[in-house]
Amino acid sequence: MKRIVAALALALIASCGDGPNTDDKAPDKSAPPEAAISVIGVDDLAERFVKLGLALGQHDANYVDAYSGPPEWAEAAKTEKKPLDALEQEALDILEALGVLARDGVDAREAGLKSLATAALTRIRLAKGERFTFDEEAALIYGMAPPVQDPAAFDQALADIDALLPGDGPLTERVNAFRNRFNIPAEKLQAVFDAAIAECRQRTLAHYELPEGEKFSLRFVKDKPWSGYNWYQGGYESVIEINTDLPINIDRAVDLGCHEGYPGHHVWNLFVDRDLRRRNGWIEFSILPLFSPQALIGEGSANYGVELAFADREKLDFEREVLFPLAGLDPAGAAKLQALNALKRKLSHAANYIARDYLDGRIDRAAAIALMEKYELATPERARQRLDFIDAYRAYVINYNFGRDLVAAHIERETAKGAEPWTAFEQILSSPDAAGALGAR
Ligand SMILES: [Zn+2]
């Protein structure tokens, strides 16, 4: 392990070691007391980062997504409640020390830690009231800004959807009237989600050996700005929450089962815990900050995981044969629903286009909702929920579409070289350095 000696200790050693025949190991009454020599290595910086993250969590309620480190560190963060100015200085100090370490070259762990600390520094500055543009925030927190798209890029997909669902009235209304035929009745939600998650798990187990005892529990909740959430509890256990504020379409069961569960967030958390934290002993992975480049891996892999686990035809067959009967729905329109969803995926980057203009102050809330109705074909209720999400999580939206594209591009690159897709996917899940793993540098 590389180590650096803190500047103070270096100065003290230099001042007492300049005579001829000086032996550092020999007792020397002019040598500094041992306590004055502080040796800083990447493990020390990783520990300081975890404590910084816990302290930031006291100001930024969404920052700590999961924590499985020493409970006394979490307690101390709560008791001390360090001010934001002190946290900003600590983030800068960690980055400076990492810069000293980097003189001997940077490995993936150190690159990852630097990106985690940079993201934390940016969230601290946001909490202090500093403002960044959407693209600056994306680059500082997630390691790269997403491509800027012309809304005309979405027009072809909208025209194709119009042709798929012809009729009178606005396209968004036609699309949602069609989709509403496939909403899961409330009393069938549990059975449909249990079956979907079990299938996602089986398909994942065909490729991965998961840690023994891994498990999740499923809860249905209300009044949230998201549609689903995985809360990693540590100990290879997750709580998956599904928001029932709005009707849940049958196509969301497999999507959420893969995204929140297998091979998405739950499996990602298992691998990070097993491989990075426990096997490698990298303490920085005892905290999962919501806002960091790791989110590109988290959301990108969770969305790509749906495609990895189910080829289009397989998803359609499974939904038609298992989920539609469980939900008591007529499977006659299943193929058309899937064709609609394939076209809607081409609109996924509209979220960045709208969030960028909204967060940069070029459009107001009403205009953002109108754009979501037009380009995301969202009902007004769904558009409001999505805008609540943007208010809470800001540039995080890029992780779903841009992250998915980066993960897909990695899998394509690796499979072109002969790799197996699930193996290439696992490399991403277990990477300590998102930007490096996703080919951004
Ligand atoms: Zn997610």
Boltz pocket constraint, residues with backbone or C-beta under 6 A from the ligand:
constraints:
  - pocket:
      binder: B
      contacts: [[A, 228], [A, 259], [A, 265], [A, 298], [A, 299], [A, 302]]
      max_distance: 6.0
